[in-house]
Amino acid sequence: MTSLIANLRRLNDHLAIAVGLALLACVAFTLSEIVIRRFAVSVGGVDEISGYVMAVTTSWGVSYALTERAHVRIDLLRNQMVPLGRSILDVIAIASMAFMAVYVAWRGWSVLSKTLSTGALANTPLETPLWIPQSLWWAGWSWFAISACLLLIHAMQSLIRGDLSSVEATAGTKAEV
């Protein structure tokens, strides 16, 4: 399972780079729109596309933050506990995150499913078929749910084995205790 978690981290590193490149492309698109507007020309749809890019990159970026243990946690109580207590709180924290991620992915599917069944288009000049950005958005949340569940399983297995340092490395905070 440890190699699976290492591969998950590596994959999320690559996804984070892809997300960063998508954001840079969005910035370049926005800047080019600003420049060409000086010549009374407009590509149009920059705000719409930027909104889609922000939603998609956020949904994919949370998995990277999860594997990097970068999500915000209030660990005042945790830091005062013995290692076993910290590990139990870490497992509770990752379980909460996994539950939330699964719930968001599940609810996101109902949004995408409705869009697919109706063939909805954006109410904008681009008339973007909404299944395109919603599919990418939902895939990101689904990946987050998968990542969180894998980390939860690993943390629980480590806790059961008594490998508290592995629980810390998987689900703990990056703050020094």
Number of C-alpha atoms within 10 A of each C-alpha: 12 12 8 12 16 13 12 19 19 14 15 24 18 13 18 19 14 15 21 14 13 17 16 12 14 19 14 12 16 18 13 14 17 15 13 12 13 9 8 7 11 14 12 13 16 19 11 15 17 18 14 18 20 15 18 22 22 15 22 24 22 22 30 25 17 21 24 17 18 15 14 9 11 8 15 8 10 19 15 11 13 9 16 15 15 22 26 18 18 25 25 16 16 23 20 14 20 22 16 15 23 20 15 16 23 15 13 18 19 12 15 21 15 12 18 16 9 10 11 15 14 12 10 9 9 13 12 16 15 17 22 14 18 21 19 19 24 25 18 23 27 23 19 29 24 18 22 25 19 19 27 25 16 21 29 24 15 21 20 11 10 13 15 20 16 19 26 21 15 26 27 25 21 12 9 5 11
